[in-house]
Amino acid sequence: EGHYTDIMLAPLTNHMFILAVLYLAVISSVGAFIFQNWGNNYVTVSEATLFANLTTVISILAGVIFLHEAFTLQQIIGAIAILISVYIANVRR
């Protein structure tokens, strides 16, 4: 058993952990925002916001395909609800 702070700070001594966090912070996050702003030149902000809701569906599918995660009934229902919502919002335009 370790002290709480020892457990929480232990990953900070691993250089691979720090590199992973930096990758997620700099490459993934900054890259995503750059591409989002670039995409806003081609679609309206309201259209981009609608399709941003698809991130959850894409994340679920990526987890199932690449990480072989379970595809649960709750995820299926949620993905269908998101897809229907985005479709309805686009049809009403």
C-alpha positions in Angstrom: 0.0 0.0 0.0 1.3 3.4 -0.9 0.4 6.8 0.1 -2.2 8.5 -2.1 0.2 11.1 -3.4 2.8 8.5 -4.2 0.3 6.6 -6.2 -0.9 9.7 -8.1 2.6 11.0 -8.8 4.1 7.7 -9.8 3.2 8.0 -13.5 5.0 11.3 -13.7 8.3 9.4 -13.2 7.7 7.4 -16.4 8.9 9.3 -19.5 6.5 7.3 -21.8 3.6 8.5 -19.8 4.7 12.1 -20.1 5.2 11.7 -23.9 1.7 10.2 -24.2 0.2 13.1 -22.3 2.1 15.6 -24.4 1.0 13.8 -27.6 -2.6 13.9 -26.5 -2.4 17.6 -25.5 -0.3 19.0 -28.3 -0.8 16.8 -31.4 -4.3 15.4 -31.0 -6.0 18.4 -29.4 -4.3 21.2 -31.2 -4.5 19.3 -34.5 -8.2 18.7 -34.0 -8.9 22.4 -33.4 -6.8 23.4 -36.4 -8.7 21.0 -38.7 -12.0 22.2 -37.1 -11.2 25.8 -37.9 -10.0 24.9 -41.4 -13.3 23.0 -41.9 -15.3 26.0 -40.8 -14.2 27.7 -43.9 -16.2 25.2 -45.9 -19.3 24.7 -43.8 -21.2 26.9 -41.4 -20.7 26.8 -37.7 -24.1 25.3 -37.2 -23.4 22.5 -39.7 -20.0 21.8 -38.0 -21.7 21.6 -34.6 -24.3 19.1 -35.9 -21.6 16.8 -37.2 -19.4 17.3 -34.1 -22.1 15.2 -32.4 -20.9 12.3 -34.5 -17.7 12.2 -32.5 -19.2 9.8 -30.0 -20.4 7.4 -32.7 -17.0 7.4 -34.3 -15.3 6.8 -31.0 -17.5 3.9 -30.2 -16.9 2.3 -33.7 -13.1 2.9 -33.4 -13.1 1.2 -30.1 -15.0 -1.8 -31.4 -12.9 -2.1 -34.6 -9.4 -1.2 -33.4 -9.5 -2.1 -29.7 -12.0 -5.0 -30.0 -14.1 -3.5 -27.3 -17.6 -4.7 -26.6 -20.5 -3.1 -28.5 -23.2 -3.0 -25.9 -26.9 -2.5 -26.3 -26.7 0.9 -24.6 -24.0 2.0 -27.1 -26.1 0.8 -30.0 -29.2 2.7 -28.7 -27.1 5.8 -28.1 -25.4 5.7 -31.5 -28.8 5.3 -33.2 -30.3 8.2 -31.2 -27.3 10.4 -32.2 -27.6 9.5 -35.9 -31.4 10.0 -35.9 -30.9 13.4 -34.2 -28.3 14.6 -36.6 -30.4 13.4 -39.6 -33.5 15.2 -38.3 -31.6 18.4 -37.6 -30.2 18.3 -41.2 -33.6 17.4 -42.8 -35.3 20.4 -41.1 -32.9 22.8 -42.7 
